[in-house]
């Protein structure tokens, strides 16, 4: 079973606190540099699918049970997605 790394970041800009949770990868890193340049790393965790990640994230945030989007079937991450993330993380340092 493939697990992808998710990262949680916190940004406090102009007195507004935002917390984001995204799959670790190039797109997330680029977004954070542009939109949340002062964000600080909170934690990382592994998940087997988007729904698994959101369940873990909601539980850690104390938001209760995550309920998926109606009509959207949760799909486990693929081997290709795992290899692509690992390749990016290896070069990310």
TIBA-531801 format. One record per residue (C-alpha): x, y, z; chain. Coordinates in steps of 0.02 Angstrom, whole numbers, plus 50000, padded with zeros to 5 digits. Example, Ala and Ser with C-alpha at 12.3 -4.5 7.8 and 13.67 -1.06 7.14 Angstrom:
50615/49775/50390/A
50684/49947/50357/A
***
This chain:
50000/50000/50000/A
50073/50167/49945/A
50081/50309/50070/A
50115/50490/50023/A
50189/50620/50137/A
50076/50765/50188/A
50138/50922/50273/A
50049/51044/50385/A
50107/51225/50384/A
50051/51376/50486/A
50057/51556/50426/A
50020/51710/50531/A
50010/51858/50412/A
49937/52024/50467/A
49862/51946/50623/A
49770/51812/50523/A
49817/51632/50559/A
49800/51504/50422/A
49845/51320/50428/A
49867/51219/50270/A
49884/51033/50239/A
49948/50975/50070/A
50036/50830/49988/A
50221/50866/49999/A
50281/50910/49825/A
50339/51042/49703/A
50167/51122/49679/A
50139/51138/49866/A
50314/51212/49891/A
50288/51339/49751/A
50116/51388/49816/A
50182/51412/49992/A
50327/51520/49932/A
50207/51633/49836/A
50055/51639/49950/A
50121/51595/50123/A
50304/51651/50122/A
50316/51660/50312/A
50235/51492/50347/A
50317/51380/50474/A
50319/51191/50469/A
50203/51109/50596/A
50209/50922/50560/A
50210/50786/50429/A
50116/50623/50416/A
50087/50481/50293/A
49920/50438/50212/A
49860/50306/50090/A
49729/50418/50006/A
49661/50595/50012/A
49518/50540/50125/A
49640/50453/50243/A
49743/50613/50250/A
49593/50722/50287/A
49533/50603/50424/A
49704/50615/50507/A
49714/50803/50483/A
49539/50836/50553/A
49575/50725/50704/A
49740/50814/50740/A
49655/50985/50724/A
49514/50931/50839/A
49382/50963/50706/A
49290/50799/50728/A
49257/50669/50596/A
49301/50708/50415/A
49161/50672/50295/A
49213/50653/50114/A
49136/50750/49971/A
48970/50673/49920/A
48985/50577/49758/A
49176/50575/49757/A
49252/50402/49773/A
49412/50395/49875/A
49555/50316/49778/A
49714/50247/49856/A
49875/50327/49798/A
49965/50236/49657/A
50141/50171/49647/A
50177/50303/49514/A
50121/50442/49632/A
50232/50371/49769/A
50383/50361/49655/A
50355/50537/49589/A
50343/50608/49764/A
50498/50515/49821/A
50597/50579/49671/A
50547/50758/49712/A
50584/50739/49897/A
50755/50664/49858/A
50804/50817/49757/A
50718/50937/49878/A
50843/50890/50011/A
***
